[in-house]
Amino acid sequence: MITIYHNPRCSKSRATCDLVAANNATNEPVEVIEYLKTPLTVDQLKSLHALLGGPLRDMMRTNETEYTDLGLGEEGVTDDQLYEAISKHPILLQRPIVVRGGGAVIGRPPENVAALFA
């Protein structure tokens, strides 16, 4: 199963969907989740972060107004507060994110997704 956390208004996200389709030679099932319509829960975000690895802020769009307005860049903000913020304000989730075979990557640039098919 391949899961794509997708924003159809984002060119990088659309390009990543195309790249997945082009590399899915075995026709694995693909689930496309429009996370702005169906926000992830805190538990789902924690699981996704574990698959991605790296700092939690790497899976956040720190350039969004909500990030600044909520003070998420301030010292002392906990991971739990960041997970809650992403869950309540899904625009903060970096896009696209592709999950396959127990791994996940952020498709920025879309070519990053090729690593899941190597």
N, C-alpha and C positions, 0 to 999 in steps of 0.2 A: 504494500500500500504506500502510495506517495500522497502526502498532504501538503497543500500549498496554502499558506495564509496570504491572502491576496486582496489588493485594492485595485479594482478595475480602472480607476481614474489615473493610476500611476503607470507611466511608460515602462519603468524598470520592472514592475510587477507583471505587466503584459508580456514583456520580452522574456521574463523568466518562465511564464506559462508556455510560451512557444518553445523555449529551450528544453523544458521538461518533455513536451510532446515529441520533439525531435530526437531526444535521447532515450525515450521509453520503448526500446526495441522489443522488450518482452511483454508489452501491453499490460503492465501492472495497473491495477485500479488507481485512479487519481481522484482525490477528494479536494475540491477547491472550496476553501472557507473564506467568505468575505467577512473578515473580522470586524469591520465597522458596523455591519448589520448583526453579527453574532459575536459579541465580545467574549474573550476568553475569561474564565474564572481565575482566581488567584492560584488555585491548584494546577490548572492547565498551564498557566504562565510559568510556574515553578518547574513543571515537568519539561516544558519547552526550553527553558533556560538551561536546565541540566543537560539536555541534548546538545545545545549550542556550545556550552562551556563559555569561558571568558567572563569578563565583568558584566553585570546586569545592565549597566547603562549602554553597552554595545547593542542591546536589542531594543533600545529606546530611540525615539526621534527627539533628540535634545534641542532641535531647532524649532520645534512647535511652540506656539504661544502658550499652550497649556502647561508646558514644562516650566516656563519662566513664571507664569501666573501662579502656579501651585508651589513655587519655591523649591522645586525638586533638585536644583543644582546647589542648594545651600548645604553647608557643612552640617553633619549630624543626621541627615535624612537616611533612614534605614532601608534595607532591602524590602522589608515588609511594606513600608510606606510606598515604595516604588511599584511593587506588585499591585497594590490597591489602586494606585493612580492609573496604571495601565489598564486595569480591569474596568475602572470607571470612565476612563478617557481613552478608548482604544486607538485614537489617532496617534497616541504616543508609541504604539508598537511599530518597530522598524518593519519595513516591507521590502520585498516579500520574504517570507521564510518558508523554506522547503524542508520537509522531514521525509526521510527514506532510510530503511534498513537500520534503525537505531541511531541514526545521525541526523544532524540538521545544519543548515547553513542559511545565512542571510544572502539573498540574491542581489547584492549591491557590491559590485556589478553583477549582472545576471550570470556571467561566466563562472562565478563562484559555485554555482549549482552543479557544474560538470563534475566536481569532486565526488558527489554522491553517486555518480554513475561509473566511476573509475574502478 
